[in-house]
């Protein structure tokens, strides 16, 4: 064998070995990226709880050491096809074109998306076992920011949702088979809620933020007040005022109802259930109630602040089981 032939053979084997090593390195390459619960790539990973592991056509999202989902990607022509596997759920396959989903399949459900020539969603159709279950049509404003103006949904229950502006006010409304509500956010921060429908009286409510971070909701003669935690703390309805108290876990503990006539009722709660109550008139105790498991109760009646009798009621709330006098 000539030296030239041996040299050519050595060169060929070296090139093949280099290609194999390069392929192995490429297949084994992986990158950790910062992410969130949606699996978005947020840049280099620096120890955040959500970590997105990129391995060629596979993406694995971790929350700490727990796998949230595994997504496999492949390209077919101008389409990108992703299949996402989540524990305890059927696989979700989505077909994209130019970054927009065209079709999504989960189990026996398939959703189709159609867009206008300028790329805005016009129709979303959901099929179950190949039969149309729901269709939503979208329309947009032709002026201003060209934002969404209406959504019409056709299913077992037809709905219409509209979004618009009236001057500086933003208006959202929906209609479900002849009944609906509208929400108007004014420039001053007030939110006006109106309800309408066949057979019901049209009502109007105003939602107003307060300086302490809460808000009030006024609806007719009734005013509800929430604190910055989103907890209802006071209700005024006609001549009756109700105040609510909560513990550190935001569980209701006391509910106090007072009226202009001098009657006051206090209800005490534990773990979401009323356990006892007291009624006073002019500050004097007239009745206390202890609520029993299963729906019964024991009422203690008072005369001039002193206990007079105990009346025990059955689980139906009406049948008297016993009366005991003090």
Residue, then its C-alpha position, 0 to 999 in steps of 0.5 A: x500500500x502506497x504512502x499516499x493511500x495510507x495517508x488518505x485512510x488516516x485522514x478519512x478516519x480522523x474526519x469521521x471521528x471528528x464528526x462523531x465527536x461533534x454530533x455527540x457534543x451537539x446531542x448532549x448539549x443542554x442549557x439552563x434558562x430562567x423561566x416562569x410557570x408558563x415556561x417562557x425563556x427569561x434569560x440566563x438561569x441564576x438560581x430562580x425557582x423556575x428553570x427551563x432546561x433546553x436540550x435540542x428539540x426538548x424543553x423541560x420546565x422545573x419548579x425547584x426539583x419537580x418537573x412541571x412539564x416536558x415539551x418536544x418540538x419539531x418542524x414540518x415545513x413552515x409549521x412548528x409542532x409542539x407536544x407537551x407532557x404534564x403529569x396526570x394530564x393528557x398530552x397537548x399538541x399544538x401546531x404553530x405557523x409564524x408564531x400563531x397557533x393554528x390547532x391545539x389537541x388535548x385528548x378528544x378535544x381539538x381547537x382550531x384558530x383562524x386569523x385575518x390578513x393582518x394577523x388578528x384572531x377572527x374565529x376559535x372553534x372547539x370540537x369534541x370527538x369531531x363535533x363542533x362544541x363551541x365557536x367564538x367570533x372576534x371583531x375589532x375597532x377600526x379606529x384608535x388602537x384597533x382593540x377588541x370590540x366584541x366576542x360572540x360565543x355560540x354553544x349550548x348557551x349563547x353569549x355576547x361580550x363587547x368592549x368599547x370606549x365612551x370618551x375617557x371611560x372604558x366599557x365592558x358588557x356581556x349578554x347571556x340569553x337576554x340577561x347581562x351586565x356592563x362595567x364602566x371604568x371612569x377616568x376618576x377611577x369609579x367603576x359603574x356596574x349595571x345589570x339588566x334582563x327580562x323579568x328583573x329590575x335594572x340595577x346600577x352599582x358604583x365601585x369606588x376605591x378608598x384611600x386605605x387601599x380598599x373599596x366601596x360598592x354602592x348598589x341602591x340603598x346598600x353600601x358594602x366596604x372592603x379593606x385592602x385585603x379584599x375582605x368585606x368589613x362593613x355593610x350598610x343596608x337601609x337602617x341596618x349596619x353589619x360589621x365583620x371581624x377576621x383573624x390572622x388567617x382572614x377567616x371571619x370570626x365575628x359578625x355584628x348586626x345593628x339596627x336603628x331600633x336598638x337591636x344588635x345581633x352578634x354571630x361568632x364563627x369558627x372555621x367558616x361555621x357559625x357556632x353561637x350568637x347573641x341578641x341584645x336590645x338597648x345593650x341588654x342580652x335577650x337571647x343567646x343561641x348555640x348551634x349544634x352539629x347536624x343543624x340543631x340549636x339551643x336558644x337561651x331566653x333572658x329576662x332583664x339580662x338573666x337566663x329564663x329558659x333553654x329551648x332545644x330545636x331539632x335539625x329541621x330548625x322548627x321542631x322543639x325537642x325540649x324546654x328547660x326553665x332556670 
